[in-house]
Amino acid sequence: MAKYKRYDYSQRVMIPISLDDQLVPGTFEFAIHTLVETQMDTSIFDVHYRNDDVGRSAYDPKVLLKIILFGYSRGITTSRKLERACRENVIFMALTCGQQPDHSTIAAFVSSMKDEILPLFRGVLMVCEEASLLGGTFFALDGCKIPSNASMGMSGKVSDLERLKENIEKKVKRLLEEQVDADQKDDEDDEAPPGSSNRDKQIERLQKKAGRLKDWRS
């Protein structure tokens, strides 16, 4: 009888990786990380939490903002897909510092704090556009770049800045609304019985399809 090497998908493996090294200078994700950490005032979110003395620690809004904004740049606008990306995509892992917020946490954050999120995203994206980092992302804007010699006091340049601001704000607002709508639809369509996991559902579905094909081929 043939002998094969044994394999076991349930085994645990340790893969050494530096999360910081995944955020390469000059990339959109590096800009998001840097601007959120060093320039963004997220204290506006503090009033929404009441866990100073009791209750478990909440995910830092900075982490959630990075997940959502980077996800939007890749066309990901549902909380379930963002949750999955945090488990599977190394860039998302680096942005979250290895944390894995679930889809309900991400969805609740967006639906309840859209008004606070919008101006923060707008500010980050305006800086990224000026640094020529939006090309190739879902936020790419045609004909909206501020001239390199622009100054707020120069004739015509304020209107350029306002046009850029309006275009970015419209796109961010639309994406936030799309996510809220998509998350609501996800919840309505989720018919998994209590205790059932998506993994179990997928295995069962694939086995049924394989069975039907086997019957057809025989």
N, C-alpha and C positions, 0 to 999 in steps of 0.2 A: 504493500500500500504506500502511496506517495506520502512524504512527510513535508509539512509546511511550517513556517515560523508562526508561532502563536501571536495573536494580537488581541488587545482588550481596550475597547473604546471607553470603558468606565474608569480606566487608570488615571491618576493625577500626574501631571508633568509640570515642571517649573521652567519657564522660559524667561531668562534674564533680559530685561529691556529697560532702557532709560526713557521715561515718558517725556522728559524735558527735551531730549534729542529729537523727538518726533516733530517738534514745533520748529521748523527750519526758518531762520531769518529770511525775510523777503517774500514770505508766503502770506496768503490771506489769513490762514489759521494763526500764524504767529502774530499778525497785526491784531486780530480779535483778542487773543490772549493778553497781549501787552496793553492794549487800550482799556480793556475791561479791568485789568488788575491795577493799572497805574493812573488812569484818567477818569474812570467812571465812578460817580457817587451813587452807591446803591443803598444808602441809608433810607431812601424813600420807601423801601420794602419792609423796614423794621417794624412799622406800625401794624403790619398784617400778621405778625407772629406774637403769640402770647405764651412763650415757653421759657421765659427768663428763669423761673424758679422750678417749674414742674414741666413734665412732658419731655419727650426725646428731642434731640437736636434736629433741626431742619437742614435741608440742603442749602448751601450758601447760594443766594440769588445769582452771584457771579458765575457759578458753575452752570446753573440752568440757562442763563443768558447765552453763555458760550455754546452750549449744546444747540439751542434753538437757532441762533444766528448762523452758525456754521451749517446746520442742517438745511436751513432755508437757502443758503448759497449753493447747496447741492440738490435743490429741488425736493427736499424731504419736508413735508408739511403735516405729518400725522405723528401723534405722540407715541404710538406703538412702534413705528419705524425708527423714531429717535431713540426709544428705549433699546431696541435691537442694535442700533448702531453703536450705542455705548458699551455693548457687550462684545461686538464683533470687529469694529473698526478702530485701528490703533490711533488714528488722529482724534477721534472722539474720546478714546480712553485717555489720551494725553491732555486734552482740554478739560476733562472732568477729574483729572488726577486719580483715575482708576475707580471713581465712584460710579454707581449704576442706578440712577433714579428710575423708578418704574413709570409706566405711561400715565398712570392716574396722577402722579405728582406733577409731571410735566404739563399735562392737560389742565389741571387745576391752576397752576401758576399762570399759564397763558390766558385762560378764560377770565380769571379774576383780576389780572393786572395788565391788561392790554394797554390801557392809557399810560401807565408808567413805563412800559417796555418800549413803546413807539418812539419817543424822543431819544431814548438811549441808543436804540439801534440806528436811528437816523444820524446821530452824531458820529458813531463809529463808521458807518458806511460813507459819510462825507469825507472823513479823513482817508479811508481806504481808496476812494475814488481819486482823491487828490494825489495819492501815492501810486496810482495806476495798478491797483490790486484787484479791481473788480472784473477785469477781463477774464472770460472763461468761466465765470460764476453765474449763478442765476440772477445776480444783481447788475450784470453788465448794462450800462446805460449809454445809448448812442447820442452823441452830440451834446452831452451835458457837462463835459469836463470844464473846470474853471481854468482860464488862461494862466500860464505859469507866472506871469508878471502881475497878476491881479492884486489889487489892494482895495480895501473897503472904501477908500476915498476916491478911487479912479472912476471916471465916467463910464457907465455901462456895466461895470463889474459887479455891482450890487445886484443887478437884475440877473446876471449869470448865476450868482450864488443862490438867489431865491429860487430860480428855476431848478437848479440841482436839488435844493432842499425839498421842493414840492414833489419832484419826480421820485426821489428816494422815499419820501414819506408815503406817497400813494402806494408804491410797491410794497413797502413793509406793512402798511395797514391792510392791504389786500391779503398778504400772506398770513397775517395773524388771524384774520377772519376765516380764511380757508382752513386753517388748522382747527379752530374752534368748531367749525361745521363738520370737518372730517372726523374729529374726535367724537362728536355727538353721534354721527352715523355709525362709527365703529362700535360704540356702546350699544346702539339699537340692534346692530346686526350680530352681536356676539351672543350666540345661542349655546355656548359650551355649558354642559351640566356642571353642578358644583363639584369641585375637586378635579375636574378634567383639565389637562394642560394642552396647549397648542401642539406640543410634540406628540402626545397620544392621539390627538385628532388627525394629525398628518400621517402618522403611521397607519392608522385604521383606514384612512382614505386611500393611501397608496396600495395597501393590501387588497382592498376591494377592487381597485382598478386592475391590479395585477391578476386577480382571480378571474375577472371578466375576460381579460385578454387570453388567459390560459384556456378558458372554456371555448373561446372563439377559435383558437389555433388548433385545439385537439380534434 
